Amino acid sequence: MQSVYESHFTREMGCTADELRAWLPGASRQATIRCLDTGAHLEWPGGSLRMHWQALPPRRVALICLPRLSVTFDFGSVTEDERSRFMRHFDLYTQRGGG
């Protein structure tokens, strides 16, 4: 897990857009969410976040086919402490597997 999160960054996630949309309420601690076709706008008392996602070609390993999503996070003027608090919870909530 990262310790510092910039106000704007992009990462690859191993999920589909539908899976990410389903995770958002819990991953955002019940922020107000407005979903769009290729993104979402989240608002909570400590700030707001605009997310934009784009499906990538699946990753194939032998017979396994894993979905991939490029996700851009734009926190605008949210403080570093608030970004870290939000992302720590988001990352733990959306983490798959164990390891």
C-alpha positions in Angstrom: 0.0 0.0 0.0 1.2 3.5 -0.8 1.9 6.0 2.0 1.5 9.2 -0.1 -1.2 9.7 -2.7 -0.9 12.6 -5.2 -4.0 14.6 -5.9 -4.1 13.1 -9.5 -2.9 9.7 -10.4 -3.8 6.7 -12.6 -3.5 3.0 -11.7 -4.5 -0.3 -13.2 -7.1 -2.4 -11.3 -7.9 -6.0 -11.9 -11.7 -5.7 -12.2 -14.5 -4.7 -14.5 -16.3 -1.4 -14.5 -19.4 -3.1 -13.1 -17.4 -4.6 -10.3 -15.9 -1.3 -9.4 -19.3 0.4 -9.4 -20.6 -2.3 -7.0 -17.6 -1.8 -4.7 -17.8 2.0 -4.6 -20.4 2.4 -1.7 -18.3 0.3 0.7 -14.9 1.4 -0.6 -15.8 5.1 -0.2 -17.4 4.7 3.3 -20.8 5.6 1.9 -19.8 8.8 0.1 -22.4 10.4 -2.1 -21.8 8.8 -5.5 -22.9 9.9 -8.9 -21.9 7.2 -11.4 -21.4 8.0 -15.1 -20.7 5.6 -18.0 -17.0 5.8 -17.7 -16.5 7.2 -14.2 -17.9 8.5 -11.0 -18.0 11.6 -8.8 -17.8 11.0 -5.1 -18.5 13.6 -2.3 -18.1 13.3 1.4 -17.7 15.9 4.2 -13.8 15.9 3.9 -13.7 16.3 0.1 -14.5 14.9 -3.3 -13.1 12.7 -5.9 -13.6 12.3 -9.6 -12.8 8.9 -11.1 -12.5 8.0 -14.7 -12.0 4.5 -16.0 -11.4 2.7 -19.2 -11.4 -1.0 -19.9 -8.1 -2.4 -21.0 -7.5 -5.7 -22.9 -7.7 -8.6 -20.4 -4.5 -10.1 -19.0 -4.1 -13.7 -20.1 -1.9 -16.1 -18.2 -2.2 -19.6 -19.6 -5.9 -20.4 -19.5 -6.7 -17.6 -17.0 -8.2 -14.4 -18.4 -8.2 -11.4 -15.9 -10.1 -8.2 -16.5 -8.2 -4.9 -16.3 -9.3 -1.3 -15.8 -7.3 1.9 -16.1 -8.6 4.1 -13.3 -7.7 7.8 -12.9 -8.3 9.4 -9.5 -8.6 13.2 -9.3 -8.9 14.6 -5.8 -8.7 18.2 -6.8 -7.9 20.3 -3.7 -8.4 17.5 -1.1 -5.7 17.6 1.6 -2.9 15.0 1.6 -4.2 13.6 5.0 -7.7 13.2 3.6 -6.5 11.6 0.4 -4.4 9.1 2.4 -7.3 8.3 4.7 -9.7 7.8 1.8 -7.2 5.7 -0.3 -6.1 3.5 2.6 -9.7 2.4 3.1 -10.4 2.2 -0.7 -7.3 0.0 -1.2 -8.1 -2.4 1.6 -11.8 -2.7 0.5 -11.0 -3.4 -3.2 -8.0 -5.7 -2.5 -8.6 -9.1 -4.0 -7.1 -12.4 -2.9 -4.7 -12.5 0.0 -1.0 -12.4 -0.2 
